[in-house]
Amino acid sequence: MNANGNIVKEIPQILIELDPSYQLNDKLRFWLSFRYFGKTYANLTNALFFNGRWETFGGINWSVNKHLDLGCTVINFLNQKGASGTINGAELLSKEESGKYKNYYMSGSYLRPFTVEFSATLKF
């Protein structure tokens, strides 16, 4: 197997991150995070790849007083779908062999679903 000229698996060539944040006052902050991952290869031979995808997060942080902070984070608020990572058992699959796997489900890692998380931080 010759891997010369191949792109490292799981590392996209394009990565864009936008992180706007707005401090409403000294106690309240709103923030968003948009991350774009370009085409990402799933195996060493670059025969299989995942299409580009967006990951989105957002939240609000409230400093109630010097001892208590509250927060709410929304994950995947655009409800994006997609996969990332590697495909088990396909590490040495050649580009010629990859056509056999078209239209078949394969396992990998998937984007986190739409989730709302709440947090509280106590400081002593």
C-alpha positions in Angstrom: 0.0 0.0 0.0 1.3 3.4 -0.9 -0.1 6.3 1.1 2.0 9.0 -0.5 0.0 12.1 -1.2 -3.0 11.0 0.8 -4.6 13.2 3.4 -4.7 12.2 7.0 -7.9 10.5 8.0 -10.4 12.3 10.2 -8.7 15.7 9.6 -10.6 18.0 7.2 -8.6 20.2 4.8 -11.1 23.0 5.5 -12.1 24.0 9.0 -14.0 27.3 9.6 -15.1 28.4 13.0 -17.3 31.4 13.8 -17.8 32.3 17.4 -19.9 35.4 17.9 -20.6 36.5 21.5 -22.5 39.4 23.0 -22.1 40.6 26.5 -25.5 42.2 27.3 -24.3 43.5 30.7 -21.7 42.4 33.3 -24.0 39.4 34.3 -25.5 38.2 31.0 -23.7 36.8 27.9 -25.2 35.2 24.7 -22.9 33.2 22.4 -23.0 31.0 19.3 -20.5 28.7 17.7 -20.6 27.6 14.0 -18.1 25.1 12.8 -17.7 23.8 9.3 -15.7 20.7 8.6 -14.9 20.1 4.9 -14.7 16.7 3.2 -13.0 14.3 5.7 -11.4 11.0 4.7 -12.5 7.9 6.7 -9.7 5.6 5.9 -5.9 5.5 5.3 -6.2 5.1 1.5 -8.6 8.0 1.1 -11.1 5.7 -0.6 -14.0 6.5 1.7 -14.9 10.0 2.9 -17.6 12.0 4.7 -19.1 15.0 3.1 -18.6 18.4 4.7 -20.9 19.3 7.6 -21.8 22.1 10.1 -21.8 21.7 13.8 -23.7 24.4 15.8 -23.9 25.4 19.4 -25.3 28.3 21.3 -26.0 29.4 24.8 -26.6 31.9 27.5 -24.6 32.4 30.7 -25.9 34.3 33.7 -23.8 35.3 36.6 -26.4 35.5 39.3 -24.0 36.7 42.0 -20.3 36.0 43.0 -21.2 32.5 44.1 -23.6 31.3 41.5 -23.5 31.1 37.7 -26.3 29.5 35.6 -26.1 28.5 32.0 -28.1 27.0 29.1 -26.4 25.4 26.1 -28.2 24.3 22.9 -26.3 21.7 20.8 -27.0 21.2 17.1 -29.7 23.9 17.1 -29.8 23.7 13.2 -30.5 20.0 13.6 -27.8 19.0 11.2 -27.3 15.4 10.2 -24.1 13.7 9.2 -21.2 11.4 10.1 -17.6 11.7 11.0 -14.6 9.6 12.2 -13.5 6.4 10.7 -15.2 3.4 9.2 -14.3 0.2 11.1 -12.8 -2.5 8.9 -12.1 -0.2 6.0 -8.6 1.0 6.9 -6.8 -0.6 3.9 -9.7 -0.6 1.4 -8.5 0.6 -2.0 -10.2 3.2 -4.1 -11.0 0.5 -6.7 -12.7 -1.7 -4.0 -14.7 1.2 -2.5 -17.4 1.1 -5.2 -18.6 -2.2 -3.7 -19.8 -0.3 -0.6 -21.8 2.3 -2.3 -25.4 2.6 -1.0 -24.6 0.4 2.0 -24.9 1.5 5.6 -21.6 1.5 7.5 -20.9 2.5 11.1 -19.0 5.6 12.1 -19.5 8.4 14.5 -22.5 10.7 14.1 -23.3 14.3 15.0 -24.8 14.9 18.4 -28.6 15.3 18.1 -30.4 18.5 19.1 -29.8 18.7 22.8 -30.5 21.4 25.5 -28.2 21.3 28.5 -28.5 23.3 31.8 -25.7 24.1 34.2 -25.1 25.6 37.6 -21.7 26.5 39.0 -21.2 27.2 42.7 -18.1 29.1 43.8 -16.9 29.0 47.4 
